[in-house]
Amino acid sequence: MVNASQHAPGQRAHVIFQSLSENDTHCVQFSYFLYSRDGHSPGTLGVYVRVNGGPLGSAVWNMTGSHGRQWHQAELAVSTFWPNEYQVLFEALISPDRRGYMGLDDILLLSYPCAKAPHFSRLGDVEVNAGQNASFQCMAAGRAAEAERFLLQRQSGALVPAAGVRHISHRRFLATFPLAAVSRAEQDLYRCVSQAPRGAGVSNFAELIVKEPPTPIAPPQLLRAGPTYLIIQLNTNSIIGDGPIVRKEIEYRMARGPWAEVHAVSLQTYKLWHLDPDTEYEISVLLTRPGDGGTGRPGPPLLSRTKCAEPMRAPKGLAFAEILARQLTLQWEPLGYNVTRCHTYTVSLCYYYTLGSSHNQTVRECVKMERGVNRYTIKNLLPYRDVHVRLVLTNPEGRKEGKEVTFQTDEDVPGGIAAESLTFTPLEDMIFLKWEEPQEPNGLITQYEISYQSIESSDPAVNVPGPRRTISKLRNETYHVFSNLHPGTTYLFSVRARTGKGFGQAALTEITTNISAPSFDYTDMPAPLGESENTITVLLRPAQGRGAPISVYQVIVEEDRPRRLRREPGGQDCFPVPLTFEAALARGLMHYFGAELAASSLPEAMPFTVGDNQTYRGFWNPPLEPRKAYLIYFQAASHLKGETRLNCIRIARKAACKESKRPLEVSQRSEEMGLILGICAGGLAVLILLLGAIIVIIRKGRDRYAYSYYPKPVNMTKATVNYRQEKTHMMSAVDRSFTDQSTLQEDERLGLSFMDAPGYSPRGDQRSIGVTEASSLLGGSPRRPCGRKGSPYHTGQLHPAVRVADLLQHINQMKTAEGYGFKQEYESFFEGWDATKKKDKLKGGRQEPVPAYDRHRVKLHPMLGDPSADYINANYIDIRINRE
């Protein structure tokens, strides 16, 4: 009993019965139990019969599934008798379900026939030649149930089902088991088995004997050969297979023929008659043993050839069947045996021709013809070539050559123009293309055809692929200039030559035109959209790319100097090197890049303010200097495959202001700035009024009055130069051009100083400074007003100051010219100005009379960016002149 739940799937339990050697019919009876409560199979119960200790083989009976909670009985009819012995083995195999029980009980050996299983009669051996069909006939006594299965079981375990079961009587039946085309590998012991749920019948083992038909190991030997016969020796002493040998035969055939003949041979030597001359034969020996299919395979063949004679003559009748430009089709008379005198012969067609006009290179070739062929086409020839042809007949005994015949090939289309011979020079809107004649003209070149088509362009305005255009050139014209092309566009060119037979192969090349500089939509220099003291607003219009899209836009600011060769709008002299304001200042250049704009940021026209103090892609756009004139350029750049094209145009000009545009900022802490401006203007007027007195004093030899007209501190006995103790910032020197246009200007970044000037007033502790509205002291044409904001002084406007270096000349002009001088005395301004702020210069606290002085102020403008300037580094110089 086996509990399947306690074992792993695939585990086996065996019960081995004792060895039995019976002389008479007997029966093995046993009971089995297979049950599972849920209907699953607990496993498989099988019965094996091992004969004479041989292999176990396949089960002769097995049962699986769940068959109820009861015992069942089965019988085993084994027809194996003494002296053979057998052993019964019972096996329980656990199923994957692992549920239920398997049991075996009441194993009995009965001395009478089984009632439920048939008994087989003795099975005899079967002998057959290899490759033949074998059959086992199994006779059984008993009743065959409908579910009975009949099998032919091989000792190794293979099973062959019965082809049919024929009932001879109600108690006897015959089962037939055919085996088709058996081989030596199927030779084994076989037995008949019947299987049914109630039991199984097993016959004795019978042997299938497979005999191998004999085959000679060695081929026959050739003793002698003639033109029409061969004498051979059979050589059958050594064979492969089984005997006995009952018949010998010789099989021979032409080596390349479809037929074969077999001659029976009774002796060891044999002569084959009536053979064809110069023909190869295959000769083999056949051996036969008793039984169907007893003739073995032919032994190793002997290959032998009959003799032949020398050919009678060479082939005749060589002529052309068709002449083309590159091939010749030739034919000749067929060759018969009376010419070749040998069936083994070779017809060779040999030809040669020269390459080019010189004969120093010759192509030679011989082609062997197939047997029976009298027509051949020579291919891959050159047009207009003489081809020399002859036929050669060869056999093993000799050789015959025919006469040489000359043929000429026809004209053909020209060869292709070499791609490496195409040379070109691309420009922006044209291409110069040159080519060479084909190396193989194959006739007279009549013309050249050039086709071209645009296939790719970096300019989105160009439609690609464009229309295909074709031009023709004469045979002696191997160049052409293609114009009206699009810049930055790739064209596919096709060049081919033509003869009377047509066009040859085209040579293809792709050529890309150079890109052009972008174009602007400016008819002339536009008027600025707006202008202030430090800025100018211009209209930027997008450029049109020519051959390449716009890569970047740039705004260039250039100082406009009188002696500089100015750029014309749309000129070719652009700005290829980007230069920031700081770099231009350091290198002393007159232009800088104020802004760089991405092409996508300018889809349409837009205003742009030059000098807005912003940074555009790393380029600072500093405020413009009011006293300088500037030229504003707009530049567009296109980049493509390492090639750059620029176009720039002058879009605005900002003139220099004669007066300062910077507004005066007045606040609580800058109240004194207005006073300083008034003092400077008044001081300049006083200086002019006292000019005459100074000249008189100088004429009289009085040297107590002294002036300092140079921008450096000096000591004077009667005239003292004072600097106010307020902080004065020193500035670097500016360009000399600024000094020619210097004006009085308030600079909120600098601390201003002025001179305390005592005045004679009835009020004693108050000061009154007159400010007059003077005319311009400098000559020259009038300048455009700079939009100056209103001055805090109620007396009028301030006028340009005089350079220190020009002061003496200015004084002389005032003395001699008309219209120079002061219109009126100084006016008092800033009423209520606290005079007590004046530094107390009295000694001992006593009020002493203070001499009257005329005070003048000269303003010095800073020199920016010119460290080598030789101008004084100061803002103002106050000059005080004693008027006593």
Salt bridges, closest charged atoms under 4 A:
ASP38 OD2 - HIS40 ND1 2.96
ASP38 OD2 - ARG99 NH1 2.40
GLU91 OE2 - ARG12 NH1 2.97
GLU91 OE2 - HIS14 NE2 2.86
GLU127 OE2 - ARG289 NH2 3.84
ASP188 OD2 - ARG154 NE 2.76
ASP242 OD2 - ARG184 NH2 3.06
GLU249 OE2 - ARG247 NE 3.52
GLU251 OE2 - ARG253 NH2 3.63
GLU261 OE1 - HIS263 NE2 3.34
ASP278 OD1 - ARG305 NH1 3.50
GLU310 OE2 - LYS400 NZ 3.95
GLU401 OE1 - ARG390 NH1 3.25
GLU401 OE2 - ARG399 NH2 2.87
GLU404 OE2 - HIS388 ND1 3.69
ASP410 OD2 - LYS501 NZ 3.51
ASP412 OD2 - ARG326 NE 2.58
GLU428 OE2 - ARG645 NE 3.64
GLU449 OE1 - ARG496 NH2 2.70
GLU477 OE1 - LYS473 NZ 3.56
GLU531 OE2 - ARG784 NH2 3.56
GLU558 OE2 - ARG564 NH2 2.28
GLU558 OE1 - ARG567 NE 3.50
GLU559 OE2 - ARG561 NE 2.98
GLU559 OE1 - LYS628 NZ 3.80
ASP560 OD1 - ARG566 NE 2.49
ASP560 OD2 - ARG653 NE 2.73
ASP573 OD2 - ARG567 NH1 3.26
GLU596 OE2 - ARG617 NE 3.86
GLU625 OE2 - ARG627 NH1 3.41
GLU643 OE2 - ARG645 NH2 2.68
GLU726 OE2 - ARG724 NE 2.35
ASP735 OD2 - ARG561 NH2 2.61
ASP740 OD1 - ARG803 NH1 3.82
ASP747 OD1 - ARG662 NH1 3.78
ASP747 OD1 - ARG749 NE 3.43
ASP756 OD1 - ARG724 NH1 3.36
ASP756 OD1 - ARG767 NH1 3.64
ASP806 OD2 - ARG803 NE 3.16
GLU848 OE2 - ARG846 NH2 3.01
ASP854 OD1 - ARG883 NE 2.85
ASP870 OD1 - ARG736 NH1 2.97
ASP878 OD1 - ARG857 NE 2.74
